[in-house]
């Protein structure tokens, strides 16, 4: 943020405060009934900031406009609106900002207002605001000298419903310029900052696509500023957005999707479990929330089978990537996983990362108590773990794989003396089954082996805590 800067520790503390159960905020819930487009819908709002995500035309703007009209005592048409409010101030004020519309309205006013310079000279002169300039510099990564917003009368009050507009001015390296010379990103950020800076304590701020015209980095930093003001002034900020950057920065408890209802009338508003649900809701390419790094292809196969059995609902939220070196090379696969997981965890790449080491890496104390590492089940390499599952009960394995028990016994004899990494393929060739079949059987067998079941629980807990970093308390995960 230029000279003033938002300290990283303060930013993190603000996000943590949002999720605090005792943090006060005014607007708790909204119910809209009988709206021509929205139908009947209820939305619970979170502490400080709630973001509604959805495709164009689904109803985000209609939701904000209807809520704004109700809070301001205006006309909501045929719709009835009920709100649950916990008053923090004597009156709960509402400010509604449609960022895109205000950008173009400002540019339009500049071009059509007669004798603009004379009108500005005759109006109250705004102070040069270094704090807003610093916030703008933080968002846009530019060291502005000062900023100002001058309120002017408009000539077309009837068409807009407002009697004034704002002329924004920035000074950068001694050069002062207004909306004609500003980038749309500068103008949009200036509009949102003015709303934030003037929002009263305990009020409601409705922001329609505040991320308009901003880069991904600027969107994330704008959210940092919004959260800071929401915490400091006990605001309820409701945002309609297409920004996946905002979705990934906020706790999932603050996220809502708004989509057309399945029956084709009205809309449905849902809480989110994973940020990737927001990605699907706004129609962008799916990407995982967490990358799981494994040593090799077989470890990937085993981890995928475990996840498919234990947490099938997490399939779209997790990506598995092989980063380990070939076995026998210097450093081993576990060294590569450890190194890559640490580097990616130390640098914010927009996706959380967890290294999943083979079970035999448990013997190395250097890999214990690392927040970015966990282990596959067992105390040996995953190939041996899978074969141990078959050897534990050949009859059960034969029944599950639909082969004679003697075939399993023959396969186990065939792998004696074979390199451990080649044993699964050798056994499968002897028995006449696919490697995926014996790996799937092993994933099921873990639930019947108390020692391995405990390892699976530990693995699932670590993955869950990586998916949900805002819920650090331990939650029991059943193994089945």
C-alpha positions as CSV (number, residue, x, y, z in Angstrom):
1,X,0.0,0.0,0.0
2,X,2.7,2.5,-0.8
3,X,4.1,4.1,2.3
4,X,1.2,3.1,4.6
5,X,0.8,-0.5,3.4
6,X,-1.6,-3.2,4.8
7,X,0.6,-5.4,6.9
8,X,0.2,-9.1,6.1
9,X,-0.3,-9.9,9.8
10,X,-3.2,-7.4,9.9
11,X,-4.7,-8.7,6.8
12,X,-4.7,-12.3,8.2
13,X,-6.1,-11.1,11.5
14,X,-9.0,-9.4,9.7
15,X,-9.9,-12.6,7.9
16,X,-9.7,-14.5,11.1
17,X,-12.0,-11.9,12.8
18,X,-14.6,-12.4,10.1
19,X,-15.0,-16.0,11.1
20,X,-15.2,-15.2,14.8
21,X,-18.6,-16.1,16.3
22,X,-18.8,-13.0,18.5
23,X,-17.9,-10.4,15.8
24,X,-20.8,-8.0,15.5
25,X,-22.4,-7.2,12.1
26,X,-25.9,-5.8,11.3
27,X,-27.5,-7.8,8.5
28,X,-28.1,-11.4,9.4
29,X,-30.6,-12.8,6.9
30,X,-32.7,-11.8,3.9
31,X,-35.9,-13.3,2.5
32,X,-37.4,-12.1,-0.8
33,X,-40.9,-13.4,-1.7
34,X,-42.8,-13.0,-4.9
35,X,-40.1,-11.4,-7.0
36,X,-40.7,-11.7,-10.8
37,X,-37.2,-13.0,-11.4
38,X,-35.9,-14.3,-8.0
39,X,-39.2,-16.0,-6.9
40,X,-39.0,-16.8,-3.2
41,X,-35.5,-17.1,-1.7
42,X,-33.8,-16.8,1.6
43,X,-30.2,-16.1,2.3
44,X,-28.3,-16.2,5.6
45,X,-25.5,-13.6,5.6
46,X,-22.1,-14.1,7.3
47,X,-20.1,-11.9,9.6
48,X,-18.7,-8.9,7.8
49,X,-18.6,-10.0,4.2
50,X,-20.8,-12.4,2.1
51,X,-20.1,-13.0,-1.6
52,X,-22.8,-14.1,-4.0
53,X,-21.4,-15.8,-7.2
54,X,-23.2,-16.8,-10.3
55,X,-23.3,-16.4,-14.1
56,X,-24.5,-13.3,-15.9
57,X,-28.3,-12.8,-15.7
58,X,-28.9,-15.2,-12.9
59,X,-30.2,-12.5,-10.5
60,X,-27.3,-11.2,-8.4
61,X,-28.0,-7.6,-9.4
62,X,-31.7,-8.0,-8.9
63,X,-31.0,-9.4,-5.4
64,X,-28.9,-6.4,-4.4
65,X,-31.3,-3.9,-6.0
66,X,-34.3,-5.4,-4.2
67,X,-32.5,-5.5,-0.9
68,X,-31.3,-1.9,-1.3
69,X,-34.8,-0.7,-2.1
70,X,-36.1,-2.4,1.0
71,X,-33.4,-1.1,3.4
72,X,-33.8,2.4,2.0
73,X,-37.6,2.3,2.3
74,X,-38.1,2.3,-1.5
75,X,-40.3,0.5,-3.9
76,X,-39.7,-3.3,-4.2
77,X,-42.5,-3.8,-6.7
78,X,-44.6,-6.9,-6.1
79,X,-41.9,-8.5,-4.0
80,X,-42.0,-8.5,-0.2
81,X,-38.7,-8.4,1.7
82,X,-37.9,-9.4,5.3
83,X,-34.6,-8.9,6.9
84,X,-33.1,-10.0,10.2
85,X,-31.1,-7.1,11.5
86,X,-29.0,-6.7,14.7
87,X,-28.7,-3.0,15.0
88,X,-25.2,-1.8,16.0
89,X,-25.8,1.9,15.3
90,X,-29.1,3.8,16.0
91,X,-30.1,3.4,12.4
92,X,-28.8,0.9,9.8
93,X,-27.9,2.8,6.7
94,X,-27.5,1.2,3.3
95,X,-25.2,2.1,0.4
96,X,-25.5,0.4,-2.9
97,X,-22.7,0.6,-5.5
98,X,-23.0,-0.7,-9.0
99,X,-19.3,-0.4,-10.0
100,X,-19.6,-0.8,-13.7
101,X,-22.6,1.6,-14.0
102,X,-20.9,4.2,-11.9
103,X,-17.7,4.0,-14.0
104,X,-19.5,4.7,-17.2
105,X,-21.8,7.3,-15.6
106,X,-18.8,9.2,-14.4
107,X,-17.2,9.1,-17.8
108,X,-20.5,10.2,-19.4
109,X,-20.9,13.1,-16.9
110,X,-17.4,14.3,-17.6
111,X,-18.1,14.4,-21.4
112,X,-21.5,16.0,-21.2
113,X,-21.4,18.5,-18.3
114,X,-21.2,22.0,-19.7
115,X,-18.4,24.2,-18.3
116,X,-17.1,21.4,-16.1
117,X,-14.0,23.3,-15.0
118,X,-16.1,26.4,-13.9
119,X,-18.6,24.2,-12.1
120,X,-15.8,22.4,-10.3
121,X,-14.2,25.7,-9.3
122,X,-17.5,26.9,-7.9
123,X,-18.2,23.8,-5.9
124,X,-16.7,22.8,-2.5
125,X,-13.1,21.7,-3.0
126,X,-12.4,18.2,-1.7
127,X,-9.3,17.6,0.5
128,X,-6.3,15.8,-0.9
129,X,-6.7,12.3,0.7
130,X,-3.4,10.6,1.2
131,X,-5.0,7.6,3.0
132,X,-7.2,6.8,0.1
133,X,-4.3,7.3,-2.2
134,X,-2.3,4.8,-0.2
135,X,-5.2,2.2,-0.3
136,X,-5.5,2.7,-4.0
137,X,-1.7,2.2,-4.3
138,X,-1.9,-1.0,-2.3
139,X,-4.6,-2.3,-4.6
140,X,-3.0,-1.3,-7.9
141,X,0.6,-1.5,-6.9
142,X,1.3,2.1,-7.7
143,X,2.6,4.8,-5.4
144,X,0.0,7.7,-5.7
145,X,0.7,11.1,-4.2
146,X,-3.0,11.9,-3.4
147,X,-6.6,11.2,-4.3
148,X,-9.8,13.2,-4.1
149,X,-13.5,12.8,-4.9
150,X,-15.5,16.0,-5.6
151,X,-19.3,15.9,-5.3
152,X,-21.1,17.8,-8.1
153,X,-24.7,18.4,-9.0
154,X,-26.0,16.6,-12.0
155,X,-28.3,17.9,-14.7
156,X,-30.2,14.6,-15.3
157,X,-31.5,13.7,-11.9
158,X,-34.8,12.2,-13.1
159,X,-33.0,9.6,-15.3
160,X,-30.7,8.3,-12.5
161,X,-32.6,8.9,-9.3
162,X,-29.6,10.7,-7.8
163,X,-28.9,14.4,-7.7
164,X,-25.1,14.3,-7.5
165,X,-22.1,12.6,-9.0
166,X,-18.4,12.4,-8.1
167,X,-15.4,13.7,-10.1
168,X,-12.4,11.6,-9.1
169,X,-8.9,13.0,-9.3
170,X,-5.5,11.3,-8.7
171,X,-2.0,12.7,-8.4
172,X,0.9,10.4,-9.4
173,X,4.5,11.6,-9.5
174,X,3.3,15.2,-9.4
175,X,0.9,14.8,-12.3
176,X,-2.8,15.3,-11.6
177,X,-5.5,13.8,-13.8
178,X,-9.2,13.0,-13.7
179,X,-11.6,10.4,-15.2
180,X,-10.8,11.2,-18.8
181,X,-7.2,10.1,-18.2
182,X,-7.8,7.4,-15.6
183,X,-7.8,3.7,-16.5
184,X,-11.1,2.0,-15.8
185,X,-9.4,0.0,-13.1
186,X,-8.3,3.2,-11.3
187,X,-11.8,4.6,-11.6
188,X,-13.5,1.5,-10.4
189,X,-11.2,1.1,-7.4
190,X,-11.7,4.8,-6.6
191,X,-15.5,4.4,-6.6
192,X,-15.4,1.4,-4.3
193,X,-12.9,3.1,-1.9
194,X,-15.1,6.2,-1.6
195,X,-18.0,3.9,-0.6
196,X,-15.9,2.1,1.9
197,X,-14.3,5.3,3.4
198,X,-17.7,7.0,3.8
199,X,-19.6,3.9,5.1
200,X,-21.0,4.6,8.6
201,X,-20.3,2.3,11.5
202,X,-22.8,-0.6,11.6
203,X,-24.1,0.0,8.1
204,X,-24.8,-2.2,5.1
205,X,-22.8,-1.9,2.0
206,X,-24.0,-3.6,-1.2
207,X,-21.3,-3.9,-3.9
208,X,-22.2,-5.1,-7.4
209,X,-19.1,-6.5,-9.1
210,X,-16.5,-4.3,-7.3
211,X,-13.8,-6.3,-9.1
212,X,-14.7,-4.8,-12.5
213,X,-11.7,-3.8,-14.7
214,X,-9.1,-5.0,-12.1
215,X,-6.4,-7.6,-12.5
216,X,-6.4,-10.8,-10.5
217,X,-3.9,-9.5,-8.0
218,X,-5.8,-6.2,-7.7
219,X,-9.0,-8.1,-7.0
220,X,-7.4,-10.0,-4.1
221,X,-6.0,-6.8,-2.6
222,X,-9.3,-5.0,-3.0
223,X,-10.9,-7.8,-1.0
224,X,-8.3,-7.3,1.7
225,X,-9.3,-3.6,1.9
226,X,-13.0,-4.5,1.9
227,X,-12.5,-7.0,4.8
228,X,-10.4,-4.4,6.7
229,X,-13.2,-1.8,6.6
230,X,-15.9,-4.4,7.4
231,X,-14.0,-5.5,10.5
232,X,-13.1,-2.0,11.7
233,X,-16.6,-0.4,11.1
234,X,-18.7,-3.5,11.9
235,X,-20.2,-3.5,8.4
236,X,-22.3,-6.0,6.6
237,X,-20.8,-6.0,3.1
238,X,-22.8,-8.0,0.5
239,X,-20.9,-8.5,-2.8
240,X,-22.2,-9.8,-6.2
241,X,-19.2,-11.1,-8.0
242,X,-17.7,-13.2,-10.8
243,X,-14.3,-13.2,-9.2
244,X,-12.8,-16.6,-8.4
245,X,-9.9,-14.7,-6.8
246,X,-12.3,-13.4,-4.1
247,X,-13.8,-16.9,-3.7
248,X,-10.4,-18.5,-3.0
249,X,-9.4,-15.7,-0.6
250,X,-12.5,-15.9,1.6
251,X,-13.5,-18.6,4.0
252,X,-16.1,-20.9,2.3
253,X,-18.6,-19.9,5.0
254,X,-18.7,-16.5,3.4
255,X,-19.5,-17.8,0.0
256,X,-22.9,-18.3,-1.7
257,X,-23.9,-19.4,-5.2
258,X,-27.0,-18.1,-6.8
259,X,-28.3,-20.3,-9.6
260,X,-31.6,-20.9,-11.4
261,X,-33.8,-23.2,-9.4
262,X,-34.0,-26.8,-10.6
263,X,-37.7,-26.5,-11.3
264,X,-37.1,-23.5,-13.6
265,X,-38.8,-20.8,-11.5
266,X,-36.9,-18.4,-9.3
267,X,-33.4,-18.9,-8.0
268,X,-31.6,-21.0,-5.4
269,X,-29.0,-19.7,-3.1
270,X,-26.7,-22.2,-1.5
271,X,-23.8,-22.2,1.0
272,X,-20.5,-23.5,-0.3
273,X,-18.3,-26.3,1.0
274,X,-15.5,-25.8,-1.5
275,X,-14.4,-22.7,-3.5
276,X,-14.4,-24.8,-6.7
277,X,-18.2,-25.0,-6.4
278,X,-18.1,-21.2,-7.0
279,X,-16.0,-21.9,-10.1
280,X,-18.6,-24.2,-11.5
281,X,-21.4,-21.7,-10.6
282,X,-19.8,-18.8,-12.5
283,X,-19.0,-21.0,-15.5
284,X,-15.2,-21.0,-15.5
285,X,-12.8,-23.9,-16.0
286,X,-12.7,-26.2,-13.0
287,X,-9.5,-26.4,-11.0
288,X,-8.8,-28.2,-7.8
289,X,-8.7,-26.5,-4.4
290,X,-5.8,-28.7,-3.3
291,X,-2.9,-30.4,-5.1
292,X,-1.8,-33.6,-3.6
293,X,1.8,-34.4,-4.5
294,X,2.9,-38.0,-4.7
295,X,6.2,-39.9,-5.5
296,X,5.2,-41.9,-8.5
297,X,2.4,-43.4,-10.6
298,X,1.7,-46.3,-8.3
299,X,1.3,-43.9,-5.3
300,X,-1.0,-41.8,-7.4
301,X,-3.1,-44.9,-8.2
302,X,-3.3,-46.0,-4.5
303,X,-4.2,-42.5,-3.3
304,X,-6.9,-42.1,-5.9
305,X,-8.4,-45.4,-4.9
306,X,-8.4,-44.4,-1.2
307,X,-10.1,-41.1,-2.0
308,X,-12.7,-42.7,-4.2
309,X,-13.7,-45.0,-1.3
310,X,-13.4,-42.6,1.6
311,X,-14.4,-39.2,0.2
312,X,-16.0,-39.5,-3.3
313,X,-17.6,-36.1,-2.9
314,X,-14.2,-34.5,-2.8
315,X,-13.2,-35.8,-6.2
316,X,-13.5,-32.4,-8.0
317,X,-11.7,-30.5,-5.2
318,X,-8.5,-32.6,-5.2
319,X,-5.8,-32.9,-7.9
320,X,-3.1,-35.5,-7.7
321,X,0.3,-34.8,-9.3
322,X,3.4,-37.1,-9.5
323,X,6.5,-35.1,-8.6
324,X,8.9,-37.8,-7.2
325,X,11.9,-39.1,-9.0
326,X,12.3,-42.6,-10.2
327,X,13.1,-45.0,-7.3
328,X,16.8,-45.5,-6.8
329,X,17.9,-42.0,-7.9
330,X,19.7,-39.6,-5.6
331,X,17.4,-38.1,-3.0
332,X,14.5,-40.6,-3.7
333,X,10.9,-39.7,-4.5
334,X,10.2,-38.6,-1.0
335,X,13.0,-35.9,-1.3
336,X,11.4,-34.4,-4.4
337,X,7.9,-34.4,-2.8
338,X,9.2,-32.8,0.3
339,X,11.1,-30.1,-1.6
340,X,8.3,-29.2,-4.0
341,X,5.6,-29.2,-1.3
342,X,7.6,-26.9,0.8
343,X,8.4,-24.4,-2.0
344,X,4.8,-24.3,-3.2
345,X,3.4,-24.0,0.4
346,X,5.8,-21.1,1.1
347,X,4.6,-19.2,-2.0
348,X,1.0,-18.4,-2.5
349,X,0.1,-20.0,-5.9
350,X,-3.6,-19.7,-5.4
351,X,-4.0,-23.5,-4.8
352,X,-3.2,-25.2,-1.5
353,X,-0.6,-28.0,-1.6
354,X,-0.1,-31.2,0.4
355,X,2.8,-33.7,-0.1
356,X,1.7,-37.3,0.4
357,X,4.8,-39.5,1.0
358,X,4.9,-43.2,0.7
359,X,4.4,-45.1,4.0
360,X,8.1,-46.1,4.3
361,X,9.0,-42.4,4.7
362,X,7.5,-42.5,8.2
363,X,10.8,-43.9,9.4
364,X,12.5,-40.5,8.6
365,X,12.0,-38.1,11.5
366,X,12.7,-35.1,9.2
367,X,9.3,-35.6,7.5
368,X,7.3,-35.6,10.7
369,X,5.3,-32.6,12.0
370,X,5.5,-30.8,8.7
371,X,2.3,-29.0,7.9
372,X,2.7,-29.6,4.2
373,X,3.3,-33.3,4.4
374,X,1.4,-36.5,5.2
375,X,1.8,-40.3,4.5
376,X,0.1,-43.1,2.6
377,X,-1.0,-46.0,4.8
378,X,1.5,-48.5,6.0
379,X,5.2,-48.5,7.1
380,X,6.5,-49.7,3.7
381,X,6.3,-48.7,0.1
382,X,2.8,-48.6,-1.4
383,X,3.4,-51.6,-3.7
384,X,4.2,-53.8,-0.6
385,X,1.2,-52.4,1.2
386,X,-1.1,-53.6,-1.6
387,X,0.4,-57.0,-1.7
388,X,0.2,-57.2,2.1
389,X,-3.5,-56.7,1.7
390,X,-3.8,-59.7,-0.6
391,X,-1.6,-61.9,1.6
392,X,-3.5,-61.0,4.8
393,X,-6.5,-63.0,3.5
394,X,-6.1,-64.7,0.1
395,X,-9.6,-66.1,0.3
396,X,-11.2,-62.7,0.8
397,X,-9.0,-61.3,-2.0
398,X,-10.0,-64.1,-4.3
399,X,-13.6,-63.6,-3.6
400,X,-13.5,-59.8,-4.1
401,X,-11.4,-60.2,-7.4
402,X,-13.5,-63.1,-8.6
403,X,-10.6,-65.5,-9.1
404,X,-9.7,-68.8,-7.5
405,X,-7.9,-68.6,-4.2
406,X,-5.1,-70.7,-5.7
407,X,-4.5,-68.0,-8.3
408,X,-3.8,-65.5,-5.5
409,X,-1.4,-67.9,-3.8
410,X,0.3,-68.6,-7.1
411,X,0.7,-64.9,-7.7
412,X,2.1,-64.2,-4.3
413,X,4.7,-67.0,-4.9
414,X,5.6,-65.5,-8.3
415,X,6.6,-62.1,-6.8
416,X,9.1,-63.5,-4.3
417,X,12.5,-62.1,-5.1
418,X,11.0,-59.5,-7.5
419,X,11.9,-55.8,-7.0
420,X,9.1,-54.4,-4.8
421,X,8.2,-51.7,-7.3
422,X,7.6,-54.4,-10.0
423,X,5.7,-56.9,-7.8
424,X,2.1,-55.7,-8.4
425,X,2.4,-55.9,-12.2
426,X,4.0,-59.3,-11.9
427,X,1.3,-60.6,-9.6
428,X,-1.5,-59.2,-11.8
429,X,0.0,-60.8,-14.9
430,X,0.1,-64.2,-13.1
431,X,-3.4,-63.9,-11.7
432,X,-5.0,-62.3,-14.8
433,X,-6.4,-59.1,-13.2
434,X,-5.7,-55.4,-13.7
435,X,-3.5,-53.5,-11.2
436,X,-6.4,-51.1,-10.5
437,X,-8.4,-54.1,-9.2
438,X,-5.9,-55.1,-6.6
439,X,-5.3,-51.5,-5.6
440,X,-9.1,-51.0,-5.2
441,X,-9.2,-54.1,-3.1
442,X,-6.4,-52.8,-0.9
443,X,-8.2,-49.5,-0.4
444,X,-11.2,-51.5,0.9
445,X,-9.1,-53.8,3.1
446,X,-7.6,-50.8,5.0
447,X,-11.0,-50.4,6.8
448,X,-10.6,-54.0,8.3
449,X,-7.0,-53.5,9.4
450,X,-6.9,-51.4,12.6
451,X,-3.4,-50.2,12.1
452,X,-4.0,-49.2,8.5
453,X,-7.4,-47.7,9.3
454,X,-5.7,-45.4,11.7
455,X,-3.3,-44.3,9.0
456,X,-6.2,-43.7,6.6
457,X,-7.9,-41.5,9.3
458,X,-4.8,-39.5,9.7
459,X,-4.4,-39.0,6.0
460,X,-8.1,-38.0,5.6
461,X,-7.8,-35.5,8.5
462,X,-4.7,-33.9,7.0
463,X,-6.4,-33.6,3.6
464,X,-9.6,-32.2,5.2
465,X,-7.6,-29.6,7.2
466,X,-5.9,-28.5,4.0
467,X,-9.2,-28.2,2.2
468,X,-10.7,-26.3,5.1
469,X,-7.9,-24.3,6.6
470,X,-10.4,-22.1,8.4
471,X,-11.6,-25.0,10.5
472,X,-8.5,-26.0,12.3
473,X,-10.2,-28.0,15.0
474,X,-9.8,-31.8,14.8
475,X,-12.9,-33.5,13.4
476,X,-13.2,-37.3,13.4
477,X,-13.2,-38.9,10.0
478,X,-14.7,-42.4,9.7
479,X,-12.9,-45.1,7.6
480,X,-15.0,-47.4,5.5
